[in-house]
Amino acid sequence: MFKVKVTVMFRKSVLDPQGAAVERALKGGGISFPEVSSVRVGKVVELMMSGTDARSVEERARLLADRILANPVMEEYAVEVEPLS
Amino acid sequence: MKNMKKIRAAVVVFPGSNCDRDAQRAIKAAIGVEARLVWHKESSMENFDLIVLPGGFSFGDYLRTGAIARYSPVMAEVIRQAKRGARVLGICNGFQILTEAGLLPGALLRNQNLLFLSRDVWLRVENNATAFTRAYGKKQVIRLPIAHGDGNYFIDDEGYKKLEGEGRVVLRYCASDGSDEAAPNGARGNIAGIVNETGNVLGLMPHPERLTEPILGGADGRRMFESL
């Protein structure tokens, strides 16, 4: 078995209103973190996949990320595969 | 509409659709056609002239709006019929499903102000030569309700130029007098509705089916169905 982690983020060219709201909150009165900038909010999907080797599992994981977990029009993704002993 | 053969219409129902009956009723009120409700699990259906993907929150809008519905068995059939030339009308969540399915370009992001917007908006009919808008006047200003959290239309520069150049921007948010006004949801170019290259697939965020009879407070949506 392999543990797969897919991280999905908006493309740089896409404004992320959620990130902007979090950034305003971080910099604002209640919790003052003025050093913060460029906040982006994305999502992480964890899943288990069966397969023979990490390479082929990653290939399958990229396929499912591309087809459903991320929308390439507005998002990009990263895939991490960790073999479970 | 006289002397015309009645069209065959379907409204697709996904788990979480909530405007399917409204669409069915609107079609009946506007053009006297009894649309068939088609469950999303159906992997084959007879040919229709009009297929509506209704508003709602298919699959709870989990992951992304429309992302899961896009892989429902019925969608392969919707895509097939769209390629055949059937008219496909995606309203709100239906629009989101159409972009996810690749039948329309771009994507719908969270509203810029992160609020769920539920109110009437003014719209300008930018192209009244489409199969969906021919009953409207040129640049006619109409009023329709919106009710969405993810209606912020996004498309890259190249795609935007293409849409604009090909007259595929069908509806734009505007002020009550028809002048330009920023879209309430932050949509690029104030886009509220677009058609595909062949003009038989329309997606829009506002709800024409909710204003088709005066008793509902207005009938500006009725002409969209009469156009068909």
Interface residues (C-beta under 8 A of the other chain):
Chain A: S13 V14 L15 P17 Q18 A21 I68 L69 N71 V73 M74
Chain B: L63 R64 A67 I68 R70 Y71 T99 E100 P105 G106 A107 L109 R110 N111 Q112 N113 L114 N152 F154 I155 D156 G186
